[in-house]
């Protein structure tokens, strides 16, 4: 299983808090489900100097996973 975090750049206090706790959350899952767990993070970097391709990738991920606020955690399992 993969826990994917979609976050804002470094200025997001809830994102910072989640970064500190993600190892604990993954460990709890592994103990409970007896299945390995990986953590993937995608940070939505957007500046006026961002490449168009980066903006398009951000938009596509936000739409695919229903990102409405940061941070967003998505659980990807075998059924995904």
C-alpha positions as CSV (number, residue, x, y, z in Angstrom):
1,X,0.0,0.0,0.0
2,X,1.0,3.6,-0.6
3,X,0.0,6.6,1.4
4,X,0.4,9.6,-0.9
5,X,0.5,13.1,0.5
6,X,-0.3,16.1,-1.7
7,X,1.1,19.2,-0.1
8,X,1.7,22.9,-0.6
9,X,5.3,24.3,-0.5
10,X,7.0,24.9,2.9
11,X,4.8,27.8,4.1
12,X,1.9,25.5,4.9
13,X,1.7,24.8,8.7
14,X,-0.5,21.7,8.4
15,X,1.8,20.3,5.7
16,X,4.8,20.7,8.0
17,X,3.0,19.0,10.9
18,X,2.1,16.0,8.6
19,X,5.6,15.7,7.4
20,X,6.7,15.1,11.0
21,X,4.0,12.5,11.6
22,X,4.1,10.5,8.4
23,X,6.6,7.9,9.6
24,X,4.4,7.2,12.6
25,X,1.2,6.9,10.5
26,X,2.9,4.5,8.1
27,X,4.2,2.4,11.0
28,X,0.7,2.2,12.6
29,X,-0.7,1.0,9.3
30,X,2.0,-1.7,8.9
31,X,1.4,-3.0,12.4
32,X,-2.4,-3.0,12.0
33,X,-2.6,-4.5,8.5
34,X,0.6,-6.6,8.5
35,X,1.4,-5.2,5.1
36,X,4.3,-2.9,4.0
37,X,3.5,0.7,3.6
38,X,5.3,3.3,1.5
39,X,4.9,7.1,1.6
40,X,4.9,9.3,-1.5
41,X,4.8,13.1,-1.3
42,X,3.9,15.4,-4.2
43,X,4.5,19.1,-3.5
44,X,2.5,21.6,-5.6
45,X,5.2,24.2,-6.3
46,X,3.7,27.1,-8.1
47,X,5.5,30.4,-8.7
48,X,5.3,32.9,-11.4
49,X,8.4,31.2,-12.8
50,X,7.0,27.7,-12.8
51,X,7.1,25.8,-16.1
52,X,3.8,25.3,-17.9
53,X,4.4,21.5,-17.7
54,X,4.7,21.8,-13.9
55,X,1.4,23.7,-13.7
56,X,-0.3,21.2,-15.9
57,X,1.0,18.2,-13.8
58,X,-0.2,19.9,-10.6
59,X,-3.7,20.5,-12.2
60,X,-4.0,17.0,-13.4
61,X,-3.1,15.5,-10.0
62,X,-5.4,17.8,-8.2
63,X,-8.3,16.9,-10.4
64,X,-7.5,13.1,-10.3
65,X,-7.3,13.0,-6.5
66,X,-9.9,15.6,-5.7
67,X,-7.5,18.0,-3.9
68,X,-9.5,20.8,-2.4
69,X,-7.1,21.8,0.4
70,X,-3.6,21.0,1.6
71,X,-2.5,18.6,2.8
72,X,-4.5,15.9,1.2
73,X,-3.7,12.2,2.0
74,X,-4.7,9.5,-0.5
75,X,-4.6,5.8,0.1
76,X,-3.5,3.8,-2.9
77,X,-4.0,0.0,-2.4
78,X,-4.2,-3.0,-4.7
79,X,-7.7,-2.1,-5.8
80,X,-6.7,1.3,-6.9
